[in-house]
Amino acid sequence: MVTIRVEKSSDTAAREALLDLAYGPVRFEKPSERLRSTRAPARGLSFVAVEHDRVIGTVRLWEVSAGPTCSALLLGPLAVDPAQRRRGIGSALMHHALRAAAKRGRGAVLLVGDAAYYSRFGFSAEPTGALWLPGLADKRRLLGCELTPGALDGVRGAIRVPERPVRTPLTAAVGRLAKPQAA
Ligand SMILES: CC(C)(COP(=O)(O)OP(=O)(O)OC[C@H]1O[C@@H](n2cnc3c(N)ncnc32)[C@H](O)[C@@H]1OP(=O)(O)O)[C@@H](O)C(=O)NCCC(=O)NCCS
């Protein structure tokens, strides 16, 4: 049986081997990789598909800023072991990741990929029309999915590593609780 769970540090080698197999060395040259290579993914938002104790699928989400005003998550890379494809594992990883992001109150997820695959999960190039990813030539591959309706309305500018820690609905609530109360 295939299980989807949060990635552990002991999965790192298997995840990297799987990404090498799925994408080859060009994976390090992708424009989206420039946003990922120097930092960790969003906490608790890396998932693996496991069967018989073996990692056969991976997906991760990363904090990004989308233009100056919008904080979003960048999804990727998504990969499934070539020998295990067309069993619905890629779809299960996508649904799991999007559900986890929505549960945290996140408004939008972005990715670079084929609309022919990702449209089934609600992604399209429509809400990313005024966004760009430095180094990405084919704008049709920049896709977005709103988890909160309107989250990408009017969003315009470059997709970048956020300069300051991202304030999500959860961290904002924790911040409010931590504030000293007036006597
Ligand atoms: C894309 C990927 C994650 C899908 O994993 P999977 O477990 O086979 O996915 P699912 O079983 O949920 O779905 C398989 C379906 O997606 C289709 N599909 C896979 N890649 C596709 C693509 N790039 N464009 C359109 N359809 C695609 C398959 O043809 C299959 O169609 P079918 O259901 O009609 O047979 C896997 O093929 C993979 O790791 N590919 C290499 C990395 C990659 O190219 N990732 C990004 C895609 S832009």
The ligand as an SDF file (V2000), in Angstrom:
LIG
                    3D

 48 50  0  0  0  0  0  0  0  0999 V2000
    4.4120   13.9640  -13.7250 C   0  0  0  0  0  0  0  0  0  0  0  0
    4.5000   12.7750  -12.7510 C   0  0  0  0  0  0  0  0  0  0  0  0
    4.8200   13.2930  -11.3750 C   0  0  0  0  0  0  0  0  0  0  0  0
    3.1530   12.0570  -12.7300 C   0  0  0  0  0  0  0  0  0  0  0  0
    3.2070   10.9940  -11.7970 O   0  0  0  0  0  0  0  0  0  0  0  0
    2.1790    9.7640  -11.8400 P   0  0  0  0  0  0  0  0  0  0  0  0
    2.2290    9.0870  -10.5220 O   0  0  0  0  0  0  0  0  0  0  0  0
    2.3940    8.9620  -13.0450 O   0  0  0  0  0  0  0  0  0  0  0  0
    0.8060   10.5800  -11.9730 O   0  0  0  0  0  0  0  0  0  0  0  0
   -0.6710   10.0350  -11.9860 P   0  0  0  0  0  0  0  0  0  0  0  0
   -0.6850    8.5380  -11.9480 O   0  0  0  0  0  0  0  0  0  0  0  0
   -1.4180   10.7590  -10.9510 O   0  0  0  0  0  0  0  0  0  0  0  0
   -1.1880   10.5450  -13.3990 O   0  0  0  0  0  0  0  0  0  0  0  0
   -0.7110    9.9500  -14.5660 C   0  0  0  0  0  0  0  0  0  0  0  0
   -1.3570   10.6430  -15.7650 C   0  0  0  0  0  0  0  0  0  0  0  0
   -0.7310   11.9210  -15.9490 O   0  0  0  0  0  0  0  0  0  0  0  0
   -0.2830   12.0010  -17.2950 C   0  0  0  0  0  0  0  0  0  0  0  0
    0.8990   12.8530  -17.3640 N   0  0  0  0  0  0  0  0  0  0  0  0
    2.1050   12.6560  -16.7990 C   0  0  0  0  0  0  0  0  0  0  0  0
    2.9370   13.6710  -17.1270 N   0  0  0  0  0  0  0  0  0  0  0  0
    2.2310   14.5030  -17.8980 C   0  0  0  0  0  0  0  0  0  0  0  0
    2.5440   15.7220  -18.5470 C   0  0  0  0  0  0  0  0  0  0  0  0
    3.7550   16.2740  -18.4470 N   0  0  0  0  0  0  0  0  0  0  0  0
    1.5660   16.3120  -19.2790 N   0  0  0  0  0  0  0  0  0  0  0  0
    0.3320   15.7670  -19.3810 C   0  0  0  0  0  0  0  0  0  0  0  0
   -0.0190   14.6160  -18.7860 N   0  0  0  0  0  0  0  0  0  0  0  0
    0.9300   13.9910  -18.0560 C   0  0  0  0  0  0  0  0  0  0  0  0
    0.0230   10.5720  -17.6690 C   0  0  0  0  0  0  0  0  0  0  0  0
    0.0410   10.4260  -19.0650 O   0  0  0  0  0  0  0  0  0  0  0  0
   -1.1310    9.8350  -17.0320 C   0  0  0  0  0  0  0  0  0  0  0  0
   -2.2770    9.9700  -17.8360 O   0  0  0  0  0  0  0  0  0  0  0  0
   -3.4530    8.8620  -17.8060 P   0  0  0  0  0  0  0  0  0  0  0  0
   -4.0540    8.9370  -16.4180 O   0  0  0  0  0  0  0  0  0  0  0  0
   -4.3870    9.3340  -18.8530 O   0  0  0  0  0  0  0  0  0  0  0  0
   -2.7770    7.5640  -18.0580 O   0  0  0  0  0  0  0  0  0  0  0  0
    5.5700   11.7460  -13.2210 C   0  0  0  0  0  0  0  0  0  0  0  0
    5.2870   11.3950  -14.5490 O   0  0  0  0  0  0  0  0  0  0  0  0
    6.9850   12.2610  -13.1250 C   0  0  0  0  0  0  0  0  0  0  0  0
    7.6330   12.1380  -12.0940 O   0  0  0  0  0  0  0  0  0  0  0  0
    7.4940   12.8010  -14.2380 N   0  0  0  0  0  0  0  0  0  0  0  0
    8.8730   13.2600  -14.3080 C   0  0  0  0  0  0  0  0  0  0  0  0
    8.9990   14.5930  -13.7280 C   0  0  0  0  0  0  0  0  0  0  0  0
    8.1140   15.5910  -14.4000 C   0  0  0  0  0  0  0  0  0  0  0  0
    8.0900   15.6700  -15.6080 O   0  0  0  0  0  0  0  0  0  0  0  0
    7.3940   16.3640  -13.5520 N   0  0  0  0  0  0  0  0  0  0  0  0
    6.6460   17.5010  -13.9050 C   0  0  0  0  0  0  0  0  0  0  0  0
    5.5890   17.4080  -14.9250 C   0  0  0  0  0  0  0  0  0  0  0  0
    5.5900   19.0140  -15.6950 S   0  0  0  0  0  0  0  0  0  0  0  0
  1  2  1  0
  2  3  1  0
  2  4  1  0
  2 36  1  0
  4  5  1  0
  5  6  1  0
  6  7  2  0
  6  8  1  0
  6  9  1  0
  9 10  1  0
 10 11  2  0
 10 12  1  0
 10 13  1  0
 13 14  1  0
 14 15  1  0
 15 16  1  0
 15 30  1  0
 16 17  1  0
 17 18  1  0
 17 28  1  0
 18 19  1  0
 18 27  1  0
 19 20  2  0
 20 21  1  0
 21 22  1  0
 21 27  2  0
 22 23  1  0
 22 24  2  0
 24 25  1  0
 25 26  2  0
 26 27  1  0
 28 29  1  0
 28 30  1  0
 30 31  1  0
 31 32  1  0
 32 33  2  0
 32 34  1  0
 32 35  1  0
 36 37  1  0
 36 38  1  0
 38 39  2  0
 38 40  1  0
 40 41  1  0
 41 42  1  0
 42 43  1  0
 43 44  2  0
 43 45  1  0
 45 46  1  0
 46 47  1  0
 47 48  1  0
M  END
$$$$
